[in-house]
């Protein structure tokens, strides 16, 4: 068994970038539509924050609601 060296992290960087984009972009679009500052979507990378965001968006009054 070896340890994780810097090369392991460099090789994993493209995979992490793809996963980040898959999770941040939908939140960015949702937040922009609901009036929440879209920059907060970056926090969706934190494990339980994404789940909390889904609850916030689900129960927030949307601009299209009258």
Long-range contacts (C-beta under 8 A, 24 or more apart in sequence): 20-45, 23-50, 27-53, 30-57, 31-57, 33-62, 33-63, 34-60, 34-62, 34-63, 35-63, 36-60
